Structures are given as C-alpha cells and as structure tokens.
Amino acid sequence: MAKQHDDEDDDMMVAINTDEGEEIETQIVTIFEAGGRDYIALLPVEGEDAEEGEVYLYRYSEDEDGNPDIENIETDDEFEIAQDAFDEWLDAQEYDELVTEDDDELE
C-alpha cells in the first residue's frame, strides 16, 4: 500500500499531461489515503500554478509489479474527500514543523 513520502523522497518528479495536451513537470508532495483509496498530491515546479502554490490531486495506485499509476478524480464528492484528507495532512505537517521549531529553540 502506498505511504506518505519521507523527506528523502521530496525530489521525486512526475510529468503529467493536462486535458489541453500540455506536459507539466510536478514534484510529489505526498501519497495519502482517504475514503478507502490512495491519492497523490503533486506540486507543479514551473508556471502560474507553481507560483500560486496550486496542488494537483489524483487517484494513486500501483500495479502488481509496483509500477505507479495516477488517474483523474471523477466526481466532485470524491475530490472533496481527497481534498479534505490532504488539508488535514497539510495541517499535521505544519503542526509538526511548529513543534520541531519549538524543540530547536529549547536547545
């Protein structure tokens, strides 16, 4: 099953194709579970979406050989489930950073 990526995986890149046929280079933010499915959060590395901090969410799976596969999220309800779970993950990351910063200040 897919897990969240540790810091060592922060530089993993994925090229995706938009509906308009444009290829966009993205960085993997994390892989997370929501509603019984795995999802992947991708951050564009250039362009307007990158400047705005836009994150792309997709369904994530691996085939029997462990090769990754991403698919579009088809419904608004499913997207909302994935987005809520990603927002919770982000909040936890920010909390962890705050706790780590506080610990560093105590030393």
N, C-alpha and C positions, 0 to 999 in steps of 0.2 A: 504494500500500500504506500502511496506517496506520503511524504512527510514534509514539514517545513524545512527550508534550506537554512543551514547554518551560515555564519559569516564567510566561511571558506568558499561557499557556492555563490556569493554575491555577484561575481563577474560572469556567470553563465548567461549567454546570449541566445536569443531565439529570433529568427526572421519570420515575420508573419505577412500575409498578403491581405490587403483590405478588399472590401467589396468593389472598390474602384480599380483594382488591379495593381495598386501601389505596394511595393515591398517596404516594410518598416522593420528596422533593427530594434529589438527590445531587450531589456535586461530582466531576468527572473527576480521578482520581489520575494515571492513565497508560493508554496503549494499548500493548500489547506482543504479541510473537509467541511462540508455544510450540507445539511439535509440528506445525508447518506451518499453524497457524491464528492469527488475530489475536483478542485478548481485550481487554476493557476492565475496569479496576478503578474502582469507584465508591464514594465515601465519603458516607454519609448526613450531612446537615447538622443534623438535629434528631432527638430521640427517644432511646430507650435504646441502639440500635445505634450512634448517633453518640457518645454518652457513653462507650461501651465501645471505640470505635475500630474497630468492625466494618467490613470492606470487602467489597463485593459484587463477584463476578467473573461476567462474561457473555462469550459469544462476540460478536465485533465484526466487522462487515463494512460495506461501502459499496456502494450500487447504482451502475449505470452513470452516474448523474448526480452521484455523490459524496455522496448522502444517507446518513447513518449508520443502521445497523440493529443492534440487540442482540437476542440470543436466549439462552434458558436453556442452561446446560451440562447435557447429558442424562445422562451416566454418571459414576459415581464415579471411574473411571480417567481420563477427560478432565478432570474437576475437579482431580484430583491433579496432572496435568501442568500445568494452568494455575496452580494454587496454588504449585507448586514454582518455576515461572518468575517469578511475582510476588514470591515470597520472595527469590529471587536479585536481582531488580530493586531491591527494598527494601534489601537488604544493600549493594548497589552505591551507592545513594543515601546511605545512612548513612556509607559509607566516603568518598564524595565530600565530604560535609559535614565530616567529620573532617579530611580533607586541606585543605580550604578554610580551616577554623578554624586549623589549624596554620600555614598560609601567612600568614594575617592576623596571628597572634601574632608572626611573624618580622619584620613590617614596622615 
